[in-house]
Amino acid sequence: MPTDRLAGLRIIALLAAMTALSQFFRVSNGVIAPELVRDLDLSAEMLGLAGSAFFIALTVMQIPVGMMFDRFGVRRTVGWLTALAVLGALVNAVAETGAMLFAARFVIGIGCAGNFMGAVLVTSRWFSGERYTMVLSWIFALSQIGVLMGATPLAAASEFYGWRAAFVIAALITALAGVLFVILVRDRAPGDEFGASAPESVAQILSGIVEVWRIPGLLRVFTMHLFVYASMVTVLGIWAGPYLHDVHGLAALARGNVLLAMGAAQVAGILAYGPMDRMFNSRKRVVIAGTLATLTVFALLAAIPKPPVWLAALLLVLLCFVTAYGIVVVAHGRSLFPDRLAGRGVTTVNLAQAIGSVVLPIATGVIVGAFPATGGAAGAAAPEIAYRLVFAFIGCMLALCLLVYLGAEDSKPRGD
């Protein structure tokens, strides 16, 4: 536990707020995707590319952010980057073309590049090894408020006020959260002596990056992390809305309600997985079980031809629950690195998530775009088989990652 309980609770609240904003921006295209397609005249490929823009930025920024964490600290790094997230949200609000939407989401992605791994790093320095995954699960569960806000509330705002106004409000909230983060967050718990040491030189920081990549077991965990989160966010953030619209004819609010339930399922899943590594004293076993459950849901979504809407919604919600084991993969990755390499280490592991979240939206956009629009449940729409192939493709990619991860050495919380 932190030496100052109130300070620890404040840290948890602000880390959750910043990760919630990142979550909102990640999934915000999903529920309003049909409106974006209509207003900006987007193709399926452009919609997928715009969905990847956020994660392309994360990919580009992971190594620089890790260096900034170890050189300047999380508080200052996240504070500086948040200003860019505000700018990107405002550009998103005035976008008139697919290119502007891509640019806006790319800038937002840069602005949010330090939020999640900043939370991972600060949490590891405020809470003990055995409690680390549990506290991190609280933060990530609270961060799902952003997913929930990107569902029915965003759909309602889009319907009544327009999606542009919603992004102006999001920019203002992001600015406020960034200011509070800089004022109130501290990178280390009181009494932590490590932070008093002299900062590394640029040469030492670069040398540390090389050292990170030589850590035994990194590549297997890195590979597993490629498509765990990406499999969920590609469905929730991009294709769940169009799938429910094209195949089942659901309007914006109905789609928003399903996406809201999906976000709530992520919260429940994160809280469920949070204590499991301590219960079994094994992170690897939890990850394997979570992956097998996820593959089962993807197989059902791919195999069942045009399920009734209740079953489709149930499977989508279940998918978000079982994919929440990514929190355990993150903890496994953090356990590989000593504190002096922590910033570069966790952002290197997160680089995998960012890459996967770029690859899957683009690849699935190509799959959907390969099929001509038909007179689906809600007019001109992608055919159902396109979405079933999307689910099958994502499942296959995740299965390949699991095969690599099976050779990883286990990470035991009571042995960290």
Secondary structure as UniProt FT lines:
FT   HELIX           5..31
FT   HELIX           33..40
FT   HELIX           44..72
FT   HELIX           74..93
FT   HELIX           98..111
FT   TURN            112..114
FT   HELIX           115..126
FT   HELIX           129..149
FT   TURN            150..151
FT   HELIX           152..160
FT   HELIX           163..184
FT   TURN            190..191
FT   HELIX           194..196
FT   HELIX           202..213
FT   TURN            216..217
FT   HELIX           218..225
FT   TURN            226..227
FT   HELIX           228..234
FT   HELIX           235..239
FT   HELIX           240..246
FT   TURN            247..248
FT   HELIX           252..273
FT   TURN            274..275
FT   HELIX           276..280
FT   HELIX           284..303
FT   HELIX           309..322
FT   HELIX           323..325
FT   HELIX           326..334
FT   TURN            335..336
FT   HELIX           339..341
FT   HELIX           342..369
FT   STRAND          374..376
FT   TURN            377..378
FT   STRAND          379..381
FT   HELIX           384..405
FT   TURN            406..407
FT   HELIX           413..415
//
